[in-house]
Structure formats: C-alpha cells, structure tokens
Amino acid sequence: MDEKTKRDELVIRIPNFFNWIPEDFKSHMRAARREQLLAVRSLIDAAIERMDEGDKSDRRRGRVDIAVE
C-alpha cells in the first residue's frame, strides 16, 4: 500500500461479541425475520390474487354493442 492509500483509509476494530449473544436473543431474531418474510409473502399473494381477479373480470365483460347515431 502506498502512503496516500494508508491516509485515506479508516479502520475500526470491533471485538467479536457474537459469541456473547444469548441463544434466546438469536431465537427471537430468527422468528422476527421469519415473520417479516411471511408478511412480504402475504403482500405478494394479495397482488397475485388481484391480478387474477382482474383477468377474470376482463373475460366476463365480453362483447358490448354500442349504438352509433
């Protein structure tokens, strides 16, 4: 590394505290992450249902006669 690169660099060292995190905390965080993914899935499912209903309603409209004067 040249001198300029060394001066432009900021290094922050943080001790590895993940070994100290209680297993209960990890379990709750995994459950929360899962719930967030399930919430996103429900949004996607609702959007797909709206699209499918829109397709069906377009087909039901069929042909419309319009009187022209």
C-alpha positions as CSV (number, residue, x, y, z in Angstrom):
1,M,0.0,0.0,0.0
2,D,1.3,3.5,-0.8
3,E,1.2,6.3,1.7
4,K,-1.8,8.0,0.2
5,T,-3.9,4.9,0.4
6,K,-2.9,4.5,4.1
7,R,-4.1,8.0,4.9
8,D,-7.4,7.6,3.1
9,E,-8.3,4.5,5.0
10,L,-10.3,4.4,8.2
11,V,-10.1,1.1,10.1
12,I,-12.5,0.5,13.0
13,R,-11.9,-2.7,15.0
14,I,-14.9,-4.1,16.9
15,P,-14.5,-7.1,19.2
16,N,-16.4,-10.2,18.2
17,F,-19.3,-10.0,20.6
18,F,-21.5,-12.5,18.7
19,N,-20.2,-15.3,21.0
20,W,-21.7,-13.4,23.9
21,I,-25.2,-13.0,22.5
22,P,-27.7,-15.2,24.4
23,E,-29.3,-18.0,22.4
24,D,-32.7,-16.7,23.4
25,F,-32.0,-13.4,21.6
26,K,-30.9,-15.3,18.5
27,S,-34.0,-17.4,18.5
28,H,-36.3,-14.3,18.8
29,M,-34.4,-12.6,15.9
30,R,-34.8,-15.6,13.7
31,A,-38.6,-15.7,14.5
32,A,-38.9,-12.0,13.8
33,R,-37.1,-12.4,10.4
34,R,-39.4,-15.3,9.5
35,E,-42.5,-13.2,10.4
36,Q,-41.2,-10.3,8.2
37,L,-40.8,-12.8,5.3
38,L,-44.3,-14.1,5.8
39,A,-45.7,-10.6,5.8
40,V,-44.0,-9.9,2.5
41,R,-45.3,-13.2,1.1
42,S,-48.9,-12.1,2.1
43,L,-48.4,-8.9,0.1
44,I,-47.2,-10.8,-2.9
45,D,-50.1,-13.3,-2.7
46,A,-52.6,-10.5,-2.5
47,A,-51.1,-8.8,-5.5
48,I,-51.3,-12.0,-7.5
49,E,-55.0,-12.5,-6.5
50,R,-55.8,-9.0,-7.6
51,M,-54.2,-9.7,-10.9
52,D,-56.0,-13.0,-11.4
53,E,-59.4,-11.3,-10.5
54,G,-58.7,-8.6,-13.0
55,D,-58.0,-11.1,-15.7
56,K,-61.3,-12.9,-14.9
57,S,-63.3,-9.7,-14.9
58,D,-61.9,-8.7,-18.2
59,R,-63.0,-12.0,-19.7
60,R,-66.5,-11.6,-18.3
61,R,-67.1,-8.3,-19.9
62,G,-67.3,-9.9,-23.3
63,R,-68.7,-8.0,-26.2
64,V,-70.6,-4.8,-25.8
65,D,-72.9,-3.3,-28.5
66,I,-72.6,0.4,-28.9
67,A,-75.3,2.3,-30.8
68,V,-73.8,4.8,-33.2
69,E,-76.0,7.7,-34.4
